[in-house]
Amino acid sequence: MTQEKTEKVNLLGLSVEKLTAFFESLGEKRFRAVQVLKWMHQSGVDDFAQMTNVSKALREKLAEVAEIRAPEVLKQWDSADGTRKWLVRVEGGSAIETVYIPDGERGTLCVSSQVGCALDCSFCATGKQGFNRDLTAAEIIGQVWIACKSFGQLEPKGPRKVTNVVMMGMGEPLLNFDNVVDAMNLMMEDNAYGISKRRVTLSTSGVVPALDKLSEVTDASLAISLHAPNDELRNELVPINRKYPIAMLLDSAKRYIDSMPDTHRKMTIEYTMMREVNDRPEHAEQLAELLRDVPVKINLIPFNPFELSDYQRVSNNALRRFQQILLDKGFTVTVRTTRGDDIAAACGQLAGNVNDRTRRSQRYRNAERPVHIVG
């Protein structure tokens, strides 16, 4: 009778606590966790044999029971504006997208948390492909690993290109709570990527029960995908609002901000603007009143059109008028510059869902727009 082969443990996504427990289960000292953590996340090493400060016996043992495995990069696109996008294959053959956006000394990595998304926001391409599954912690942090290796950041004296991470790619992060928290805490871990808690941001459409638990496990920054100043309009744009309306969401978000150990923390309000949908002066007035007592900065995002949507991009005049109303009310307001739209990497454009490869090659030939691949 043959014995079944035991599946190896992928160490890449293990938090410090879980990695420590893993080494203790092998009868090893706790400090081994930090050694291996540094090799993986600070040096980009995925071969135990290269870990020179780990004993040969332990390296051989690790090779038998564990692995360090990031998702596979299927393709990389580079935009004329410096944006870079990766199409990444995850377990089971599905694919996700990860985007890097440079802005002077700042480089922001937009990381996915799920294959597809179940929330079906009406203006987002990801929601149109439906929901497949949650990503593992290794698949989430693996996107950071891939990006840092791509830019040589994990080499000795390599450039620090990835300075910020936003959980703002495919999926709703709070619906994959445990894996997202483990991955974000690795991003902020001094012995891993060491990114400041103010530079790691979780963006949510408003899963209130999970948001209420978030402060117990992390102190990352928070962004709320609001996109409307009243419940009637938000019910249309962001269907989860019917379950957790704006007042409930903002109360939960304020509790999170109030729980942070550092003072003067603000949440970011994301507001995607669509022509003659949510871009009128009265919408700006309503938004100002709604957020009057909330510690926020507001990020206005011009809608980026995609094939399956009838919405149109806000006009420049309407955008400037909307912004000025909010500025006059005393808010900090930024406008997100559209980046990477020539490689379908702009906000809201991530992923389509096409099962037939022939139809994919015909439909996406001009833009080379990456899609969800099955098989």
Beta strands, then each sheet from edge to edge (+ up, - down):
strand 1: 9-10
strand 2: 66-67
strand 3: 72-78
strand 4: 84-89
strand 5: 95-103
strand 6: 106-110
strand 7: 114-116
strand 8: 131-134
strand 9: 164-167
strand 10: 200-204
strand 11: 221-225
strand 12: 267-273
strand 13: 296-302
strand 14: 333-335
sheet 1: 1+ 2+
sheet 2: 3+ 4- 5+ 6- 9- 10- 11- 12- 13- 14-
sheet 3: 7+ 8-
end
